[in-house]
Amino acid sequence: NNNPSVTEDTPPQNFGANVKTRTFVASADWTPNEKLSLNGGYTYTHIASETSIVFFAGIPPAPSVRTLGVSRYFMNDNFAFLTAYWQIFPRLGFYGGYRIHNDPGQGNRVSTPTVLIGSFPYQFQSPEAKFVVKLTNRIDCVAGYQYWDYQESFPNLQRYEAHLPYTSVRFYFGRRQ
């Protein structure tokens, strides 16, 4: 995508944005019978953008100096998942899944005085498991656990992790007898 934009300055400056995106997706499902199903997939998303910017350099009270520069942003996200469902008994089912994102961001590119490099490098993974107990034809009881592990690759090295056990009751309306 190219979004041209020219200023009314003399001489005119191009402040348009150029964005290049690529996405690749693959997935597979396998359901040998109504009691077992497996699926998984992978998605790769690449985004690279560039736009002109203006810096106003100078230390007050000295006047600012207008300097032209470039801002570049990069995303290289790799996402994969795998899930499974197994009906162990007529009234008991099991679901398990694993999801992971990994975006290394701009890689080894570094900013210079007139080129700003930006990205959001992070890693996120989340395994999950739950049991579903069919109490009646219209009511299910669910008990599960999910783990969240989120890490950023910035200088502040943020890390967030959570252990999330949960339970719920599911009511169905219109389910066939």
Solvent accessible surface area in square Angstrom, and as a share of the most:
residue,aa,sasa,rsa
1,N,144,0.74
2,N,109,0.56
3,N,100,0.51
4,P,98,0.62
5,S,57,0.36
6,V,96,0.55
7,T,41,0.24
8,E,176,0.79
9,D,53,0.27
10,T,135,0.78
11,P,94,0.59
12,P,87,0.54
13,Q,40,0.18
14,N,98,0.50
15,F,48,0.20
16,G,12,0.12
17,A,32,0.25
18,N,69,0.35
19,V,43,0.25
20,K,131,0.56
21,T,77,0.45
22,R,129,0.47
23,T,80,0.47
24,F,119,0.50
25,V,108,0.62
26,A,63,0.49
27,S,83,0.53
28,A,71,0.55
29,D,111,0.58
30,W,141,0.49
31,T,85,0.50
32,P,63,0.40
33,N,76,0.39
34,E,142,0.64
35,K,98,0.42
36,L,53,0.27
37,S,37,0.24
38,L,67,0.33
39,N,53,0.27
40,G,15,0.15
41,G,14,0.13
42,Y,94,0.36
43,T,35,0.20
44,Y,55,0.21
45,T,28,0.16
46,H,34,0.15
47,I,45,0.23
48,A,21,0.17
49,S,27,0.17
50,E,67,0.30
51,T,43,0.25
52,S,40,0.26
53,I,40,0.20
54,V,45,0.26
55,F,50,0.21
56,F,138,0.57
57,A,52,0.40
58,G,45,0.43
59,I,143,0.72
60,P,110,0.69
61,P,142,0.89
62,A,58,0.45
63,P,115,0.72
64,S,69,0.45
65,V,95,0.55
66,R,119,0.44
67,T,44,0.26
68,L,83,0.41
69,G,8,0.07
70,V,36,0.20
71,S,34,0.22
72,R,81,0.30
73,Y,82,0.31
74,F,20,0.08
75,M,44,0.20
76,N,25,0.13
77,D,15,0.08
78,N,47,0.24
79,F,43,0.18
80,A,37,0.28
81,F,58,0.24
82,L,109,0.54
83,T,21,0.12
84,A,30,0.24
85,Y,75,0.29
86,W,127,0.45
87,Q,47,0.21
88,I,46,0.24
89,F,127,0.53
90,P,104,0.65
91,R,128,0.47
92,L,48,0.24
93,G,2,0.02
94,F,57,0.24
95,Y,49,0.19
96,G,15,0.14
97,G,10,0.10
98,Y,84,0.32
99,R,55,0.20
100,I,46,0.24
101,H,48,0.21
102,N,69,0.36
103,D,3,0.02
104,P,76,0.48
105,G,1,0.01
106,Q,47,0.21
107,G,53,0.51
108,N,142,0.73
109,R,111,0.40
110,V,118,0.68
111,S,58,0.37
112,T,68,0.40
113,P,125,0.78
114,T,57,0.33
115,V,29,0.16
116,L,81,0.41
117,I,30,0.15
118,G,28,0.27
119,S,18,0.11
120,F,87,0.36
121,P,13,0.08
122,Y,41,0.16
123,Q,60,0.27
124,F,29,0.12
125,Q,42,0.19
126,S,1,0.01
127,P,47,0.30
128,E,27,0.12
129,A,39,0.30
130,K,49,0.21
131,F,93,0.39
132,V,20,0.11
133,V,59,0.34
134,K,65,0.28
135,L,98,0.49
136,T,65,0.38
137,N,40,0.21
138,R,90,0.33
139,I,51,0.26
140,D,4,0.02
141,C,45,0.27
142,V,8,0.05
143,A,47,0.37
144,G,14,0.14
145,Y,88,0.33
146,Q,30,0.13
147,Y,40,0.15
148,W,93,0.33
149,D,7,0.04
150,Y,50,0.19
151,Q,61,0.27
152,E,19,0.09
153,S,74,0.48
154,F,58,0.24
155,P,134,0.85
156,N,96,0.49
157,L,127,0.63
158,Q,91,0.40
159,R,138,0.50
160,Y,126,0.48
161,E,86,0.39
162,A,15,0.11
163,H,117,0.52
164,L,75,0.37
165,P,102,0.64
166,Y,70,0.27
167,T,106,0.62
168,S,54,0.35
169,V,83,0.48
170,R,96,0.35
171,F,123,0.51
172,Y,60,0.23
173,F,185,0.77
174,G,71,0.68
175,R,68,0.25
176,R,218,0.80
177,Q,169,0.75
